[in-house]
Amino acid sequence: MGVLSAMSRRTERARRAVDLAETLLREARAQETPDEIAQARRLARMMEDPRGKQLTIALIDQAFRSRRPARIADQIGYLLERYGAPQFMEWWERVGLMLGGVMAHYLPSVVVPPIVARLRHETQSLILPAEAEELQRYVAERRGGTGAEAPVGRECAAAPSRARRCDGTPPG
């Protein structure tokens, strides 16, 4: 009887966990803003475009890693040549990215900053800042506070290639 009782308790806990997950998901979806819904749809399209996903990840990694427009321009050109324009983007975004990729080679200081700004804007809710002050501000905004009351954990990994501790030192 003890084995059946333990199995029954586990089954009941599992059912309650699934019910709770359904409730949380339903409530989260009810609170989504139109911008969040649009971003989720865009992200879903990206996930269905393997080459576009690879390009996007590589582009974000390279654009956030370097501070030199000429270096970023070289990487944009290389990555676009390697992967092509992402199919998940709207046609005008693909055209803009391809034009930017070509023009960045000739005018990196003019063309690259808007591309990087767009990438940062598009990923601001997906890639968290690793710098303690910026991360704390982000957490506070998400909680609806000022930042003073938002505790931040020791590890502030934004992405594997940018992982570092909140104090700026590399993990390890």
Secondary structure, 3 states (H helix, E strand, C coil): CHHHHHHHHHHHHHHHHHHHHHHHHHHHHHCCCHHHHHHHHHHHHHHCCHHHHHHHHHHHHHHHHCCCHHHHHHHHHHHHHHHCCCCCCCHHHHHHHHHHHHHHHHCHHHHHHHHHHHHHHHHCCCCCCCCHHHHHHHHHHHHCCCCCCCCCCCECCCCHHHCCECCCCCCC
